[in-house]
Amino acid sequence: MVSTAERKEYPISMRLPEADVAMIDRAASLRGRSRTDFVRDAAVRAAEEVVMEQGLIRMSPEGFADFMDILSRPAAPVAEMVELARRPAPWEPGYIPKR
């Protein structure tokens, strides 16, 4: 009796210019990954990003009104962000590195 196993992997074939393959290989090497692993991870991340952009947020009219009310309020300063914005940048005079 022959049993049919469910397929778990599907091949994808692409034709790419040599420069693209060289860039992919370089990046994969820097990450210590194979070309296949690198391309698969990059493609899945890009696909997840597109799918997440399309997600709907559903809420009741009352919930939406509350949401819009919160968005229309003036922003409250966050002390840590204010302090960070006032610090000189590393390339500016007066910069003192934190220890």
C-alpha positions as CSV (number, residue, x, y, z in Angstrom):
1,M,0.0,0.0,0.0
2,V,1.4,3.4,-1.0
3,S,0.8,6.3,1.4
4,T,0.8,9.8,0.2
5,A,2.8,12.2,2.4
6,E,1.7,15.8,2.6
7,R,4.2,18.1,1.0
8,K,5.9,20.4,3.5
9,E,8.2,22.4,1.2
10,Y,7.8,24.0,-2.2
11,P,10.6,25.0,-4.5
12,I,10.8,28.5,-5.8
13,S,13.0,29.3,-8.8
14,M,14.2,32.8,-9.7
15,R,16.4,34.3,-12.4
16,L,18.5,37.2,-11.1
17,P,21.2,39.3,-12.5
18,E,24.8,38.4,-11.3
19,A,25.1,41.7,-9.4
20,D,21.9,40.8,-7.3
21,V,23.2,37.4,-6.6
22,A,26.6,38.8,-5.5
23,M,24.8,41.3,-3.1
24,I,22.6,38.5,-1.7
25,D,25.6,36.2,-1.2
26,R,27.6,39.0,0.5
27,A,24.8,39.8,2.9
28,A,24.1,36.1,3.6
29,S,27.8,35.6,4.3
30,L,27.8,38.6,6.7
31,R,24.9,37.0,8.6
32,G,26.5,33.5,8.5
33,R,23.6,32.1,6.5
34,S,23.1,30.3,3.3
35,R,21.8,32.1,0.2
36,T,18.5,30.1,0.5
37,D,18.0,30.8,4.2
38,F,18.8,34.5,3.7
39,V,16.4,34.9,0.7
40,R,13.7,32.9,2.4
41,D,13.9,35.0,5.6
42,A,13.9,38.3,3.6
43,A,11.0,37.2,1.5
44,V,8.9,36.1,4.5
45,R,9.6,39.3,6.4
46,A,8.6,41.4,3.4
47,A,5.4,39.3,3.0
48,E,4.5,39.7,6.7
49,E,5.0,43.4,6.4
50,V,2.6,43.7,3.5
51,V,0.0,41.5,5.2
52,M,0.2,43.5,8.4
53,E,-0.3,46.7,6.5
54,Q,-3.6,45.3,5.2
55,G,-4.9,44.4,8.6
56,L,-8.3,45.9,9.5
57,I,-8.9,47.4,12.9
58,R,-12.5,47.0,13.9
59,M,-14.2,49.0,16.7
60,S,-17.5,50.2,17.8
61,P,-18.6,53.8,17.0
62,E,-18.1,54.6,20.7
63,G,-14.7,53.1,20.7
64,F,-13.8,55.1,17.6
65,A,-15.0,58.3,19.1
66,D,-12.9,57.6,22.3
67,F,-9.9,56.9,20.1
68,M,-10.3,60.1,18.1
69,D,-10.8,62.1,21.3
70,I,-7.5,60.8,22.6
71,L,-5.7,61.5,19.3
72,S,-7.0,65.1,19.3
73,R,-5.7,66.0,22.8
74,P,-2.5,68.0,23.0
75,A,0.6,65.9,23.4
76,A,2.0,65.7,26.9
77,P,5.8,66.1,27.2
78,V,7.7,63.0,28.4
79,A,10.5,64.2,30.8
80,E,13.0,61.6,29.5
81,M,12.4,62.6,25.9
82,V,12.7,66.4,26.7
83,E,16.0,65.7,28.6
84,L,17.3,63.6,25.6
85,A,16.4,66.3,23.1
86,R,18.3,68.9,25.2
87,R,21.5,66.9,25.4
88,P,24.2,67.9,22.9
89,A,24.8,65.4,20.1
90,P,28.2,63.6,20.2
91,W,29.5,65.9,17.4
92,E,28.5,69.1,19.2
93,P,30.6,71.1,21.7
94,G,29.7,70.3,25.3
95,Y,29.0,66.6,24.7
96,I,29.8,64.5,27.7
97,P,29.6,60.7,27.3
98,K,27.4,58.9,29.9
99,R,29.3,56.3,32.0
